[in-house]
Amino acid sequence: MNTVLISIVVALLAALLGSGFMALIISKTKKNKRAQMVAAISGRYADHGEPGKKKAEEISAAGDIAAKLKKAARNQKTEHDTKSISSLLLQCGFDTTVARFWIYSIVFGTAVFTICYLMKLSYGVMFLFTFAAYFGMPKWFLKIKAGRRQKLFLNEFADALEAMIRLLKAGMPVTEAIAMVSREFTGPVGEEMGRVYDSQKVGLPLGEAVRKMSPCMPIPEVQMFATAIAIQQQTGSSLSEVLGNLAGVIRARHRLKRKVQALSSEAKVSAMIIGALPILVTLALWAVNPDYIGLLFEHPTGKMLLFGAIVWMSFGVISMKIMINFKV
């Protein structure tokens, strides 16, 4: 009994220590994220092949866009919670309500609980799986879906802006250029541009209609696009020039992101191998000598040690993911 109690205390202390370590890493990552993003947008990290020949006015325009981006991002953070269920549903493009989402989550969690009950798992493991099925996996699915949709949007957004530039230079109004882009482009770009056109068609000002894209697509490029439209409406400046600078910034960020992915690929593979090694060793020992490794799954102390090992391995995998997941 004393051994089990000591094991529980040790596991709780390990979990608390790991949580504090993870919180420290995440806080430091968030502090540097905005500075790195603005630096990349302002052109300091943009590799155009001939950085010495870049025009001074282009650098100034990129710096102005970066300053507007910081202000717009601050306002966006206070107005919308991008991590709420309703916001995630908008980001995924799902035409459903939050109540229906929770109904689906309850159905999925009940199915997982039934499977765990039929497999005769322990109550602790059953509780963890059921809790994750109710509150973790559905929201995780929405985040993955939203991330993929944002990636598809960014892959075509620069082309859509350049198409708008050509239409504006040909003398077409801004609203008609947006309508043309919504018809010519499929996927998230066409959907979001179509919503902007429909919103301003029913009487909403164009700047407000573009700003309403941010809850559905909370990425810096959309905030920059909304800021460019707002500046053009207030000052009457050349929208084609502003959109041209914005398209160049987006392409530079895309090149930098691919370069970072190439440079960090070795570290990602190493992290995958290190994370999979304990699982592979456990399976190999189970195949060679089940009685030797079976104490971890049968004895109470072994179960507690196994739980602590899984918790610490999870902290280690998340820490490696944060360290190698560079934000551009």
C-alpha positions in Angstrom: 0.0 0.0 0.0 2.8 2.4 0.9 4.6 1.6 -2.4 1.5 2.4 -4.4 1.0 5.6 -2.4 4.6 6.6 -3.1 4.2 5.8 -6.8 1.1 8.0 -7.0 2.9 10.9 -5.3 5.9 10.5 -7.6 3.7 10.4 -10.7 1.8 13.5 -9.6 5.0 15.4 -8.9 6.4 14.3 -12.3 3.2 15.5 -14.0 3.3 18.9 -12.3 7.0 19.4 -13.1 6.4 18.4 -16.7 3.4 20.8 -17.0 5.5 23.7 -15.6 8.3 22.9 -18.1 5.8 22.8 -21.0 4.2 26.1 -19.9 7.6 27.8 -19.9 8.4 26.6 -23.4 5.0 27.6 -24.8 5.2 31.1 -23.2 8.6 31.7 -24.7 7.4 30.5 -28.1 4.4 32.9 -28.1 6.5 35.9 -27.1 8.8 35.4 -30.1 6.1 34.4 -32.6 4.8 37.9 -33.3 8.3 39.4 -33.6 9.4 36.7 -36.1 6.3 37.0 -38.2 6.5 40.8 -38.5 10.2 40.6 -39.3 9.5 38.1 -42.1 6.7 40.3 -43.4 8.7 43.5 -43.3 11.2 41.9 -45.7 14.2 41.4 -43.4 14.1 37.6 -43.9 12.7 37.6 -47.4 15.3 36.1 -49.8 14.6 37.6 -53.2 17.9 36.5 -54.7 19.2 40.1 -55.0 18.5 41.8 -51.6 20.9 44.6 -52.3 18.8 45.8 -55.3 15.5 46.0 -53.5 13.9 49.4 -53.8 13.7 51.7 -50.8 10.0 52.4 -51.4 9.2 48.7 -51.4 10.9 48.3 -48.0 9.0 51.2 -46.7 5.7 49.8 -48.0 6.5 46.4 -46.5 7.3 48.1 -43.2 4.0 50.0 -43.2 2.1 46.8 -43.9 3.8 45.1 -41.0 2.9 48.0 -38.7 -0.7 47.9 -39.8 -0.6 44.1 -39.3 0.4 44.4 -35.7 -2.4 46.8 -35.0 -5.0 44.7 -36.9 -3.8 41.6 -35.1 -4.2 43.3 -31.7 -7.8 44.3 -32.6 -8.5 40.9 -33.9 -7.4 39.2 -30.7 -9.6 41.3 -28.6 -12.7 41.0 -30.9 -12.7 37.3 -31.6 -11.7 34.1 -29.9 -10.1 32.0 -32.6 -9.9 28.9 -30.4 -13.6 28.7 -29.5 -15.8 25.9 -31.0 -17.9 28.4 -33.0 -14.8 30.0 -34.5 -13.2 26.7 -35.4 -16.4 25.7 -37.2 -16.2 28.9 -39.2 -12.5 28.3 -40.0 -13.3 24.7 -41.2 -16.1 26.0 -43.4 -18.7 23.7 -41.8 -22.3 24.9 -42.0 -23.3 23.6 -38.6 -24.1 24.8 -35.1 -22.2 24.4 -31.9 -25.1 22.3 -30.4 -24.9 19.9 -33.3 -21.1 19.6 -32.8 -21.5 18.7 -29.2 -24.2 16.1 -30.2 -21.6 14.5 -32.6 -19.0 14.6 -29.8 -21.4 12.9 -27.3 -22.1 10.2 -29.9 -18.4 9.6 -30.6 -17.6 9.6 -26.9 -20.3 7.1 -26.2 -19.0 4.8 -28.9 -15.5 5.0 -27.5 -16.8 4.2 -24.0 -18.7 1.2 -25.3 -15.6 -0.1 -27.0 -13.5 0.3 -23.9 -16.2 -1.4 -21.8 -16.4 -4.3 -24.1 -12.6 -4.6 -24.1 -12.8 -4.8 -20.2 -10.2 -2.0 -19.7 -9.5 -0.6 -16.3 -11.6 2.3 -15.0 -8.7 4.7 -15.2 -7.8 3.9 -18.8 -11.5 3.9 -19.7 -12.0 7.4 -18.1 -8.9 8.8 -20.0 -10.1 7.4 -23.4 -13.7 8.6 -22.8 -12.6 12.1 -21.7 -10.4 12.4 -24.7 -13.2 11.3 -27.0 -15.7 13.7 -25.6 -13.5 16.9 -25.2 -10.2 16.3 -26.9 -10.4 14.5 -30.3 -13.4 16.4 -31.8 -11.7 19.8 -31.2 -8.4 18.4 -32.4 -10.1 17.3 -35.6 -11.5 20.8 -36.1 -8.0 22.3 -35.6 -6.5 20.0 -38.1 -9.3 20.7 -40.6 -8.9 24.4 -40.1 -5.1 24.2 -40.6 -5.5 22.3 -43.9 -8.1 24.8 -45.1 -5.8 27.7 -44.2 -2.9 26.1 -46.1 -5.1 25.6 -49.2 -6.1 29.3 -48.9 -2.5 30.5 -48.7 -1.5 28.4 -51.7 -3.9 30.3 -54.0 -4.2 33.7 -52.2 -1.2 35.3 -53.9 -2.5 34.2 -57.3 -5.9 35.6 -56.5 -4.4 39.0 -55.5 -2.4 39.2 -58.7 -5.6 38.4 -60.7 -7.3 41.3 -58.8 -4.4 43.5 -59.7 -4.7 42.8 -63.4 -8.5 43.4 -63.2 -8.0 46.7 -61.4 -5.4 47.9 -63.9 -7.9 47.1 -66.6 -10.3 49.5 -65.1 -12.7 47.1 -63.2 -14.1 48.2 -59.9 -12.9 46.6 -56.7 -16.2 44.8 -56.0 -16.3 43.3 -59.5 -12.7 42.2 -59.2 -13.6 40.4 -56.0 -16.6 38.8 -57.7 -14.5 37.7 -60.6 -11.9 36.1 -58.3 -14.7 34.3 -56.4 -15.9 32.7 -59.6 -12.6 31.9 -61.1 -11.0 30.3 -58.0 -12.3 27.2 -56.3 -11.8 26.1 -52.7 -11.3 28.4 -49.7 -10.2 31.4 -51.7 -13.4 31.3 -53.9 -15.6 30.7 -50.9 -14.2 33.6 -48.8 -14.2 36.0 -51.7 -17.8 35.0 -52.5 -18.8 35.8 -48.9 -17.1 39.2 -49.2 -19.0 40.0 -52.4 -22.3 38.8 -51.0 -21.9 40.8 -47.9 -21.2 44.1 -49.6 -23.9 43.4 -52.2 -26.5 43.5 -49.4 -25.3 46.8 -48.1 -22.3 46.2 -45.9 -19.3 48.5 -46.6 -16.5 46.8 -48.5 -14.0 47.4 -45.7 -16.3 45.8 -43.1 -17.1 42.9 -45.4 -13.4 42.1 -45.9 -12.8 42.5 -42.2 -15.4 39.8 -41.6 -13.1 37.3 -43.3 -10.8 37.3 -40.3 -13.0 35.1 -38.0 -13.3 32.5 -40.9 -9.6 32.8 -41.9 -7.5 34.1 -38.9 -4.2 34.4 -40.6 -1.9 37.4 -41.0 -2.3 37.6 -44.8 -6.1 38.1 -44.5 -5.6 40.8 -41.9 -3.1 42.5 -44.2 -5.6 42.3 -47.1 -8.4 43.8 -44.9 -6.0 46.6 -43.8 -5.1 47.3 -47.4 -8.7 47.7 -48.4 -9.4 49.9 -45.4 -6.4 52.2 -46.2 -7.5 52.4 -49.8 -11.0 53.4 -48.9 -9.8 56.1 -46.4 -6.9 57.6 -48.3 -7.8 56.8 -51.9 -4.4 55.4 -52.6 -3.5 53.0 -55.4 -5.0 49.6 -54.4 -3.1 47.7 -57.2 0.2 48.9 -55.8 -0.7 47.9 -52.2 -2.0 44.5 -53.3 1.2 44.0 -55.4 3.3 44.5 -52.3 1.1 42.2 -50.4 1.4 39.4 -53.0 5.2 39.8 -53.0 5.2 39.5 -49.2 3.1 36.4 -49.2 5.3 34.7 -51.8 8.4 35.6 -49.8 6.9 34.1 -46.7 6.0 31.0 -48.6 9.6 30.6 -49.9 11.0 31.2 -46.4 8.6 28.6 -44.9 9.6 26.0 -47.4 13.3 26.8 -46.7 12.7 26.4 -43.0 10.9 23.1 -43.6 13.9 21.8 -45.6 16.4 22.8 -42.9 14.4 21.3 -40.1 13.5 18.0 -41.8 16.5 16.2 -40.2 15.5 17.3 -36.7 11.9 16.2 -37.4 13.0 12.7 -38.5 15.3 12.4 -35.4 12.4 13.4 -33.1 10.1 10.8 -34.8 12.7 8.1 -34.3 13.3 9.1 -30.6 9.6 9.2 -29.9 8.9 5.8 -31.5 11.9 4.0 -30.0 10.3 3.2 -26.6 7.2 1.8 -28.2 9.2 -0.3 -30.6 11.4 -1.6 -27.8 8.3 -2.5 -25.7 6.8 -4.4 -28.6 10.0 -6.2 -29.2 10.3 -7.3 -25.5 6.7 -8.4 -25.6 7.4 -10.6 -28.6 10.6 -12.1 -27.1 9.6 -12.5 -23.4 6.0 -11.6 -22.5 6.4 -12.6 -18.9 9.3 -10.2 -18.4 7.5 -7.1 -19.7 4.1 -8.2 -18.5 4.7 -6.9 -15.0 4.2 -3.4 -16.3 0.7 -4.2 -17.3 -0.3 -6.6 -14.4 1.4 -5.4 -11.2 0.0 -2.2 -9.6 3.4 -0.6 -9.3 4.2 -1.6 -12.9 1.0 0.1 -14.0 1.9 3.3 -12.1 5.4 3.3 -13.6 4.0 2.7 -17.1 1.6 5.6 -16.6 4.4 7.9 -15.5 6.6 6.8 -18.5 3.7 7.6 -20.9 3.2 11.0 -19.3 6.8 11.9 -19.5 7.1 10.6 -23.1 4.2 12.7 -24.0 5.8 15.8 -22.5 9.0 15.0 -24.3 7.3 14.5 -27.7 5.4 17.8 -27.3 8.5 19.6 -26.3 10.4 18.4 -29.3 7.5 19.3 -31.5 7.4 22.9 -30.2 11.2 23.3 -30.6 11.3 22.1 -34.2 8.0 23.6 -35.3 9.2 27.0 -36.6 6.6 29.6 -37.2 7.1 31.9 -40.2 
